[in-house]
Amino acid sequence: MGEFDQTLGFTLMGVTINTYLTGVIMSQFFTYWTSNYQDPLWLRSLIPFLFIINATQAAAVVYMLWFYCVTNFTNPDAVAVLLWPYPFTALTMSILALVNHTFQSWRIYRFTDSKILAAFLLVISLANCGIGVAVSMEMWTFSKLSELVALQPIIEGNLALQCAVDAIIAVIMTVVLSRWRTHFFADMDKVLNRLIRTAVQSGFFTAVFALGTLLSSRFSPKTYMVSLFSLPIGRIYTHTMMDQLVTREELRGMFLNRGNHLSFPILSDFNVAPSGTARMEAMMMHTLSTASKEVRNESSNDVSKES
């Protein structure tokens, strides 16, 4: 094994995965901006914020890799230096985790209409973010990576709580959506299965990276394996959120199932509280938010024809 396999090797892999995921979410940002979604102002304002944070973090870790592998190519002692991209990554991870958890809590509230459940998730997410921000601020005062051992218990507790929130959100969404299955309308069940799969995948991948960061920090403290999981985890949170936003038109098309006689008419007023299957449709479409202007116009024409 080479001299830097367990240090710069893991860092290089983490930066590579982080850069790849950055490219993926940049394509999602482009898709969102070119789709003209009619989302609330707070949600449309959140997208540029996410773009800036993710782009800045990606550039920071590339600079970090350049410092280790190019600037200090002949200086092996440089691998022990704690550069500012490390605490900056911890800070952005806490912020992006909070944004994702808040968005998922909002979706759970729209599906369940339970303020208590949404507030519970939000309080835990805020506490987790507060711990993460405090840890990242403390990391700025360190100059050596070895000094992070002093913060290991707090970091592990923060990651464990973060992993628990991801798992709780995935379980809640799976249970709620599973109860909505009709076993009669294939189009509706197809959309529900897709939403369930997305919820499970979102919770699974974020939990895997959070758990990987936790376990590598605990059982491999003398290596930089933690970089393999900690550097890209913020991109995982952004990807899961953006994936739910940009796939809405596809889900809407699956739900409407044009040309099928079992398709339901679109409700023009989501404030009306219909009953049975129609109420389920209205809640799903409202929770998924509105699609692009083109799809909205096409749906309005379909409603007029049915009328």
Secondary structure by P-SEA (a helix, b strand, c coil): cccaaaaaaaaaaaaaaaaaaaaaaaaaaaaaaaacccccaaaaaaaaaaaaaaaaaaaaaaaaaaaacccccccccccccccaaaaaaaaaaaaaaaaaaaaaaaaaaaacccaaaaaaaaaaaaaaaaaaaaaaaaaaacccccccccaaaaaaaaaaaaaaaaaaaaaaaaaaaaaacccccaaaaaaaaaaaaaaaaaaaaaaaaaaaaaaaaacccccccccccccaaaaaaaaaaaaaaaaaaaaaaaaaccccccccccccccccccccaaaaaaaaaaaaccccaaaaaaaaaaaaaac
